[in-house]
Amino acid sequence: MTKQEKVEFVINTLKTLYPEIPIPLDHKDPYTLLIAVLLSAQSTDVRVNQITPLLFEKADNPYDMIKLSVEDIREIIKPVGLSPMKSKGIYGLSHILIDKHDGKVPQTYEDLEALPAVGHKTAAVVLSQAFGFPAFPVDTHIHRLMYRWNLSNGKNVVQTEKDAKRLFPKEIWNDLHLQIIWYGREYSPARGWDLEKDIITKTIGRATVLKEYYKKKVLKTNDSGLFQI
């Protein structure tokens, strides 16, 4: 396959598997999405979705959030991890939204990334999912799969994002990044990976990745004693 054929294979396969794309983080507006994405750093969406209702019951907008103390916020969000940093970030960005943006979430990378605890990926998720701007947020799943599919060199997430934007049509970025995330979770995880279920990697995967997979599989089979006489 040419690289363009591989790209089309990925797009068509993901369209078939995910004609309707669920949104991973529960939210009702740009502010609650921003907070949910911030909380998801080094945590799971499932855990975040368990905690955000408790937080948003007390404060689902920046004006109510700053009525809480940093310690109040930290106590609620402790289960998602990194609570000292995240609680300070939530409190601080809520103040900035009120002071500089009339309580509204800004719609540019520059303004979003200027907020405490908000990095490029968080900004990209908010711009794409809350405002519909074309963006390609790269999380660990996308970074892993772009490398496995030999569509990026795996050097870093910045390069992976550049490669994804270069290879895939801009008009499908917002859907496609979510489809790849779901595919990575269901069919191509970092652990417990079964290549037989991973049709995309099995079809277009990087040769060295496939070789390493089968090598580990043989070693695991031998270790189990199935080949002993």
Backbone torsions as a table, in degrees:
resi	resn	phi	psi	omega
1	MET	NA	142.4	170.9
2	THR	-76.3	166.2	179.0
3	LYS	-60.9	-38.8	179.4
4	GLN	-64.9	-38.9	177.1
5	GLU	-65.6	-37.0	177.1
6	LYS	-64.2	-43.3	179.0
7	VAL	-60.7	-45.0	179.6
8	GLU	-65.6	-35.8	177.4
9	PHE	-63.4	-43.3	178.2
10	VAL	-61.4	-49.6	-177.8
11	ILE	-59.5	-48.1	-177.0
12	ASN	-67.0	-40.0	179.4
13	THR	-64.5	-44.6	-179.2
14	LEU	-68.0	-34.8	176.2
15	LYS	-62.5	-40.4	179.8
16	THR	-66.8	-42.5	-177.2
17	LEU	-74.7	-35.2	-174.7
18	TYR	-130.5	68.6	178.1
19	PRO	-65.1	-31.6	172.8
20	GLU	-117.7	131.0	-170.4
21	ILE	-110.0	113.7	177.0
22	PRO	-70.3	146.8	175.8
23	ILE	-87.8	124.7	-172.9
24	PRO	-63.8	-38.3	-175.2
25	LEU	-107.1	127.2	179.7
26	ASP	-69.9	132.7	177.7
27	HIS	-163.6	167.4	-179.4
28	LYS	-124.8	-12.0	-179.2
29	ASP	-161.3	176.0	-177.4
30	PRO	-58.4	-37.5	-178.9
31	TYR	-65.9	-47.9	-178.9
32	THR	-67.5	-30.6	174.2
33	LEU	-66.9	-45.1	179.2
34	LEU	-56.3	-45.9	-179.8
35	ILE	-65.9	-42.6	-179.1
36	ALA	-63.2	-42.7	-179.7
37	VAL	-66.8	-40.8	177.1
38	LEU	-59.1	-43.2	-179.2
39	LEU	-67.4	-25.0	-174.2
40	SER	-75.7	-9.7	179.6
41	ALA	-59.5	124.0	-179.4
42	GLN	54.1	33.9	174.2
43	SER	-139.2	-173.7	178.2
44	THR	-111.6	153.0	178.1
45	ASP	-62.2	-35.5	179.6
46	VAL	-60.8	-46.9	179.7
47	ARG	-64.8	-42.0	179.7
48	VAL	-62.3	-42.3	-179.6
49	ASN	-67.7	-18.4	174.7
50	GLN	-80.3	-30.4	-174.1
51	ILE	-92.4	-36.4	-174.9
52	THR	-59.6	-35.4	177.0
53	PRO	-60.0	-34.8	179.2
54	LEU	-68.2	-39.9	178.9
55	LEU	-71.5	-45.5	-175.2
56	PHE	-72.7	-18.7	174.3
57	GLU	-64.7	-34.2	178.9
58	LYS	-89.0	-34.9	-176.3
59	ALA	-157.3	109.0	178.0
60	ASP	-115.2	19.4	177.2
61	ASN	-152.4	159.4	-175.0
62	PRO	-63.4	-30.9	-178.1
63	TYR	-66.7	-40.3	177.4
64	ASP	-76.6	-31.2	-177.2
65	MET	-63.6	-39.9	-177.4
66	ILE	-76.0	-6.6	172.6
67	LYS	-76.1	-21.3	174.9
68	LEU	-84.5	157.3	173.2
69	SER	-89.3	164.2	175.3
70	VAL	-57.3	-38.5	-179.6
71	GLU	-67.5	-37.7	176.6
72	ASP	-59.6	-46.7	-179.4
73	ILE	-63.7	-43.4	-178.4
74	ARG	-60.3	-41.6	-179.2
75	GLU	-61.2	-38.4	-178.0
76	ILE	-71.8	-41.5	-170.9
77	ILE	-93.6	2.7	-177.1
78	LYS	-47.6	-43.0	-176.3
79	PRO	-61.1	-19.3	-178.5
80	VAL	-86.0	-7.9	178.2
81	GLY	86.4	160.6	-179.0
82	LEU	52.7	34.3	-173.6
83	SER	-63.6	-33.2	178.5
84	PRO	-61.4	-46.6	-179.8
85	MET	-68.7	-45.0	-175.9
86	LYS	-67.4	-38.4	-179.8
87	SER	-66.4	-40.9	176.3
88	LYS	-64.6	-39.5	179.2
89	GLY	-63.5	-45.5	-179.1
90	ILE	-63.2	-45.1	179.7
91	TYR	-65.1	-45.6	-177.7
92	GLY	-65.8	-44.7	-178.2
93	LEU	-68.9	-30.4	178.2
94	SER	-64.8	-40.2	176.0
95	HIS	-62.8	-44.0	-178.2
96	ILE	-65.7	-39.5	178.6
97	LEU	-59.9	-40.1	179.3
98	ILE	-70.6	-46.4	-174.1
99	ASP	-72.1	-35.0	-172.5
100	LYS	-113.0	-20.2	-171.9
101	HIS	-129.6	23.4	178.6
102	ASP	55.4	31.7	176.9
103	GLY	79.6	4.8	-177.1
104	LYS	-106.3	152.4	176.9
105	VAL	-75.7	125.9	-179.3
106	PRO	-68.7	163.8	-173.7
107	GLN	-119.0	33.0	174.8
108	THR	-134.0	152.1	175.8
109	TYR	-57.7	-44.3	-175.3
110	GLU	-58.4	-48.6	-178.3
111	ASP	-70.4	-39.3	180.0
112	LEU	-66.6	-45.2	-177.3
113	GLU	-72.1	-12.4	175.0
114	ALA	-80.1	-12.0	-179.9
115	LEU	-78.6	146.6	179.5
116	PRO	-59.0	136.1	175.1
117	ALA	68.0	11.2	179.3
118	VAL	-108.0	113.6	178.1
119	GLY	-99.5	-171.9	-175.6
120	HIS	-64.3	-42.1	-178.0
121	LYS	-64.8	-44.9	178.5
122	THR	-59.1	-44.5	178.5
123	ALA	-60.6	-42.3	-179.0
124	ALA	-65.0	-40.0	178.5
125	VAL	-62.8	-44.9	-179.3
126	VAL	-64.3	-44.4	-179.6
127	LEU	-62.9	-39.4	-177.2
128	SER	-78.6	-46.6	-172.0
129	GLN	-86.7	-30.1	-179.1
130	ALA	-91.1	-34.0	-172.8
131	PHE	-119.0	-7.0	176.5
132	GLY	76.8	13.1	177.2
133	PHE	-75.4	140.3	179.3
134	PRO	-61.8	122.0	179.4
135	ALA	-151.7	160.5	-180.0
136	PHE	-135.1	75.2	179.7
137	PRO	-62.4	129.9	-178.4
138	VAL	-106.1	112.6	173.6
139	ASP	-102.0	-172.3	-176.5
140	THR	-63.5	-34.3	-179.7
141	HIS	-66.1	-47.9	-179.3
142	ILE	-64.6	-42.0	179.3
143	HIS	-60.4	-43.9	179.6
144	ARG	-65.8	-44.8	-175.3
145	LEU	-73.1	-37.7	177.2
146	MET	-60.6	-33.8	176.7
147	TYR	-73.9	-47.9	-180.0
148	ARG	-58.3	-34.9	-178.0
149	TRP	-85.8	3.6	179.3
150	ASN	60.0	34.7	177.6
151	LEU	-105.2	-6.1	174.7
152	SER	-155.0	158.8	-174.3
153	ASN	-86.0	-3.3	177.1
154	GLY	74.6	10.7	-176.2
155	LYS	-62.1	-48.6	177.5
156	ASN	-165.8	168.6	-175.4
157	VAL	-69.3	-26.8	177.9
158	VAL	-63.6	-45.9	178.3
159	GLN	-66.5	-39.8	178.8
160	THR	-60.2	-42.1	178.6
161	GLU	-63.5	-43.5	178.5
162	LYS	-60.1	-44.2	-179.0
163	ASP	-65.4	-42.4	179.6
164	ALA	-61.6	-44.1	-179.4
165	LYS	-67.3	-31.9	179.6
166	ARG	-74.3	-36.7	-173.5
167	LEU	-85.2	-37.5	-172.9
168	PHE	-101.8	143.5	-179.6
169	PRO	-60.3	136.9	-175.8
170	LYS	-57.2	-35.0	-175.0
171	GLU	-69.2	-12.7	179.5
172	ILE	-113.1	3.7	-178.2
173	TRP	-53.5	-46.7	-173.2
174	ASN	-65.1	-37.2	175.3
175	ASP	-77.2	-42.9	-172.1
176	LEU	-64.2	-40.2	-177.9
177	HIS	-63.8	-34.4	176.7
178	LEU	-71.4	-40.5	177.8
179	GLN	-60.8	-41.1	179.0
180	ILE	-65.7	-38.8	178.6
181	ILE	-60.8	-48.0	-179.6
182	TRP	-64.4	-39.7	178.9
183	TYR	-62.9	-43.5	179.8
184	GLY	-60.8	-39.6	179.6
185	ARG	-68.7	-41.1	-173.0
186	GLU	-87.8	-36.8	-170.5
187	TYR	-119.9	-19.2	-175.0
188	SER	-140.4	57.8	-177.7
189	PRO	-74.3	167.5	177.9
190	ALA	-70.9	-36.7	-179.4
191	ARG	-118.8	148.7	-180.0
192	GLY	66.7	32.2	-175.8
193	TRP	-77.1	125.8	176.4
194	ASP	-114.2	104.2	-175.4
195	LEU	-61.1	-28.4	-179.2
196	GLU	-63.0	-26.9	179.1
197	LYS	-90.7	-14.2	-174.7
198	ASP	-96.5	81.0	-172.1
199	ILE	-63.0	-34.6	-177.6
200	ILE	-69.3	-51.4	-179.6
201	THR	-64.5	-38.2	179.8
202	LYS	-63.0	-31.6	-177.0
203	THR	-86.5	-41.8	-172.7
204	ILE	-123.8	8.5	-171.6
205	GLY	-60.6	153.9	176.0
206	ARG	-59.7	132.5	-175.0
207	ALA	-56.7	-42.4	-178.4
208	THR	-67.1	-33.6	178.5
209	VAL	-67.6	-44.8	179.3
210	LEU	-64.2	-42.8	179.7
211	LYS	-60.6	-44.2	179.7
212	GLU	-65.8	-38.2	178.8
213	TYR	-61.3	-50.0	-177.1
214	TYR	-68.3	-31.9	177.5
215	LYS	-63.6	-46.3	178.9
216	LYS	-65.0	-36.6	-179.5
217	LYS	-65.3	-41.4	178.2
218	VAL	-64.5	-44.3	179.8
219	LEU	-62.3	-41.1	179.2
220	LYS	-64.6	-40.6	178.8
221	THR	-65.0	-42.9	178.8
222	ASN	-64.0	-40.7	179.5
223	ASP	-64.4	-27.5	-179.4
224	SER	-75.0	-12.5	177.6
225	GLY	87.7	8.1	-176.8
226	LEU	-67.8	-24.8	-178.3
227	PHE	-98.1	4.4	179.9
228	GLN	-76.8	146.1	-179.8
229	ILE	-112.6	NA	NA
